[in-house]
Amino acid sequence: MERLEFEFRAGQPAPGRTVAGVVASGDLEVLLEPGIAGRTTVAVQTSVDGYGGTWTSLLERVLGPGSLPAARIEINDNGATPGVVRMRIEQAFEEAAQGGNTP
């Protein structure tokens, strides 16, 4: 198990909270809640050690431009591919934009 933490520029806080995906074989869950304006933080808990560089590159492509809403994101990974990671993050932002899916 490895824990990684990241921070990126962002816009105004996300309008809602949400959970996208499930922690199961080859998948991951993304928990997203509004963050502090101008900043998105990401905490990754992964079952696969030694892929910090891959996580850095992937998250930089998705969140690096700073155009997404500010959020606190927690990712619980069970060996998901980069494509699945990106899809779940984008899904979480879309659901949050619609008011979220969690109380």
HELIX and SHEET records of a PDB file:
HELIX    1   1 GLY A   52  LEU A   63  1                                  12    
HELIX    2   2 PRO A   82  ALA A   97  1                                  16    
SHEET    1   A 5 GLU A   2  ARG A   9  0                                        
SHEET    2   A 5 ARG A  39  THR A  46 -1                                        
SHEET    3   A 5 ALA A  71  ASP A  77  1                                        
SHEET    4   A 5 LEU A  28  PRO A  34 -1                                        
SHEET    5   A 5 THR A  18  GLY A  21 -1                                        
END                                                                             
